[in-house]
Amino acid sequence: MTLKNKKILIVIGGGIAAYKSLDLIRLLKKNDMEVKTILTKSGREFVTPLSLSTLTNSKTFESMFDIESESEIDHIMLSRWADIILVMPTTANFMSKLSLGKAEDLATTVLLAANKDIILVPAMNVRMWLHKATQSNLKTLQDYGYLFIGPEKGEMACGEFGEGKMSSPRQIFSYLKNYFDKRNIVKERKLRALVTAGPTREYIDPVRYISNESSGKQGYEIAIALNKLGVKTTLISGPSKLAYPKGIKVKKVISADEMLNEVKKTLPVDLAVCTAAVTDIKPSQKNKNKIKKSKLNLKSISFIKNNDILEFLSKNNRNRPQVVAGFSAETRDVIKNSSLKMRNKNCDFIFANDVSRKEIGFNSDFNKVSMIDQKGNIKILPKNKKSFIANKIAQILLDKLIDDRNIN
């Protein structure tokens, strides 16, 4: 896949590894990519504006208050110009600034105002990288949506060995190539997805219903993450208090039957992600009027099973999505029960979570899931914000979709 004319904005931080930015620029230019640079004050101690301008054939940006060009509003213009933004090296201090949302110079202002993906390439002493403050900032930045390349394990300029060494220019280039290749595939193939989210309600009468505690947060975040990757996404949502995501088609439903009907209308798609906590049963008959308490006889209310939406999608011989993923909310034997569910439903992935724990799962901003595939492989996505978990899941599913398409 060609990288010609892709536009890369590189922010150069203050670290001994800053000199590697020159090698990366040579590699990018050799592959016909356009490059602009922002040189931080501390970065100037390691590389010169002249060397950057010579390699990029473009002005090196340094100051917020450049009288020659600030009329163009550089901090907006630069981020809008770029296809992606790269920060190398990203020091511990720079990570701290970004985690606080600071905009104290041109570099941090551009990043805060950016509407493009931002890749951070950390480089620091191993003790600095492993420090609790840095690791806390790492989690915060990942939750904000920043992407990371490295760091690697190796010998550092200070003579110590460990994690903290900056990734090489060729590793960074390989990451960028893979990044653009995937987005080109998504764009060319016009990949589509549907995501179900939230609870469903099964009414006994006009005021009473059966439901569950699902907020819909995880499903909404997955829809946002897929849309951000360029996949045209439809979100089919049960009753939820969440604001509908911008730029995503949303279909509102109440019951399981309504959700299934909307799923059928949305097909065909390439990818289906069933995060909705669909109510398994419903009254065999809904009363038109409220049942008076004096006449409420539980023995007279009979229930039947709802149709299984995940199973319908996975076993749909005519319109089965290329990749089908489901969620399994369990309170015990999480892996065992979820693995059994995946086999019974015939889906490609199950993302299992333990909803007995109040700090994760239903009505929480956090989650911890175990990804299980058809081969029985299990990958743990540790506790983190649901937005971060969603980004990881979206990438896993997109990789699977692209790999399957390439094989087929």
Buried (B, 14 or more C-beta within 10 A) or exposed (E): EEBEEBBBBBBBBBBBBBEBBBBBBEBBBEEEBBBBBBBBEBBBEBBBBEBBBEBBEEBBBBBBEBEEEBEEEBBBBBBEEBBBBBBBBBBBBBBBBBBEEBBEBBBBBBBBBBEBBBBBBBBBBBEBBEBEEBEEBBBBBBBBBBBBBBBBEEEBEEEEEBBBBBBBBEBBBEBBBEBBBBBBBBEEEEBBBBBBBBBBBBBBBEEBBBBBEBBBBBBBBBBBBBBBBBBBBBBBBBBBEBEEBEEBBBBBBBBBBBBBBBBEEBBEBBBBBBBBBBBBEBBEEBEEEEBEEEEEEEEEBEEEEBEBBBBBBBEBEEEBBBBBBBBBBBEEEBBEBBBEBBEEBBBBBBBBBBBEBEEBBBEBBBBBBBBBBEEEEBEEBEBBBBBBBBBBBBBBBBEBBBEEBEEE
